[in-house]
């Protein structure tokens, strides 16, 4: 199924539907979203306590959640 034809908000909603297990959210975001679309979805997961760090711990620090969101969107290493 091609997700290029689905409007951005619908893809974001679809990416938010995943089990709360390590790696499930990141895999869904990688599959459905591109670039800056990932940031609001990651912050939504953080707000609901479903965002995991690379080590598997639930993220409790807002700054860490922002860093994860920018990293996944590919915006953390722009010059």
C-alpha positions as CSV (number, residue, x, y, z in Angstrom):
1,X,0.0,0.0,0.0
2,X,1.4,3.4,-0.9
3,X,1.2,6.0,1.8
4,X,2.2,8.9,-0.4
5,X,-1.5,9.4,-1.3
6,X,-2.7,9.5,2.4
7,X,-2.8,12.9,4.0
8,X,-0.2,13.6,6.6
9,X,-2.5,13.6,9.7
10,X,-4.0,10.2,8.8
11,X,-0.5,8.7,8.5
12,X,0.3,10.2,11.9
13,X,-2.8,8.7,13.5
14,X,-1.9,5.3,11.9
15,X,1.7,5.5,13.3
16,X,0.3,6.1,16.8
17,X,-1.5,2.8,16.8
18,X,1.0,0.3,18.1
19,X,1.5,-1.9,21.1
20,X,3.5,-0.3,24.0
21,X,6.5,-2.6,23.6
22,X,10.1,-1.6,22.9
23,X,10.7,-0.8,19.3
24,X,7.1,-1.1,18.1
25,X,6.6,2.7,17.8
26,X,9.9,3.4,16.1
27,X,9.2,0.6,13.5
28,X,5.8,2.0,12.7
29,X,7.1,5.5,12.4
30,X,9.9,4.4,10.1
31,X,7.4,2.6,7.9
32,X,4.7,5.3,7.7
33,X,6.2,8.7,8.3
34,X,8.9,10.9,6.7
35,X,11.0,13.6,8.2
36,X,9.2,16.3,10.2
37,X,6.0,14.2,10.4
38,X,7.7,12.1,13.1
39,X,8.2,14.9,15.6
40,X,4.5,15.3,16.8
41,X,4.0,11.5,16.9
42,X,7.1,11.0,19.1
43,X,6.0,13.9,21.4
44,X,2.5,12.3,21.6
45,X,4.0,9.0,22.7
46,X,6.1,10.9,25.3
47,X,3.0,12.6,26.7
48,X,1.3,9.2,27.1
49,X,4.3,7.5,28.7
50,X,4.8,5.2,25.7
51,X,8.2,6.5,24.4
52,X,11.1,4.2,25.0
53,X,14.8,5.2,24.8
54,X,17.3,3.0,23.0
55,X,18.1,1.1,26.2
56,X,14.4,0.2,26.7
57,X,13.7,2.6,29.6
58,X,10.6,4.8,29.3
59,X,11.5,8.4,28.6
60,X,10.6,10.8,31.4
61,X,12.6,13.8,30.5
62,X,11.0,16.2,28.0
63,X,14.4,17.3,26.6
64,X,15.3,13.7,25.9
65,X,12.0,13.2,24.1
66,X,12.8,16.2,21.9
67,X,16.2,14.8,21.2
68,X,14.7,11.5,20.1
69,X,12.1,13.2,17.9
70,X,14.7,15.3,16.1
71,X,17.0,12.4,15.7
72,X,14.3,10.2,14.2
73,X,13.3,13.0,11.9
74,X,16.9,13.5,10.7
75,X,16.9,17.1,12.0
76,X,19.5,16.7,14.8
77,X,22.6,16.7,12.5
78,X,21.7,19.5,10.1
79,X,24.3,22.3,9.8
